[in-house]
Amino acid sequence: MNIQVSCPHCQHTVTTELKWPLSDLFCASCNQLVFPHLTDSLKNQKKLEQCPACGASHLYRRKDFNQRLGIFLIVLGISLAYFTYGISLLAVTLLDFFLFRRVQEVGICYSCEAQFRNSPLVEALEPFDLELFDYYKNLKERTLNTPDS
């Protein structure tokens, strides 16, 4: 499984390939433990039930596709539709269908946005939930806006 996560201590981006059995992973910049919340079920390659970096219990899966590129393709198809009599919309739709079938899924933590790729554990995750996303977004904002006592 490939994982990309920010170190919980220094926010340095750590990208690595995890191999089982899992061992402790340390940040290259601060030498602190990157996965303080590593569960036994993840160590045994059974289930990704919480984020190993932040401990959040909510993770989701989505297609591993650059969203800006997707929006660009749609805008390009729409802007060319007048000149191509709508054929560009058909072409963009077919390209989207082809990419949708080819692109793998990625697991993402709602809280720290850690990304988990190339693993069958990702397929067991729930799809994106806007309500949970808003909950974690508001939780981050409240935490950042709380004055220190």
ABEGO torsion letter per residue (X at the ends): XBBBBBBAAAGBBBBBBBBOBBBBBBBAAAGBBABAABBAAAAAGABBABBAAAGBABBBBBBBBBAAAAAAAAAAAAAAAAAAGGAAAAAAAAAAAAAAAABBBBBBBAAAGBBBBGBAAAAABBBBBAAAAAAAAAAAAAAAABBBX
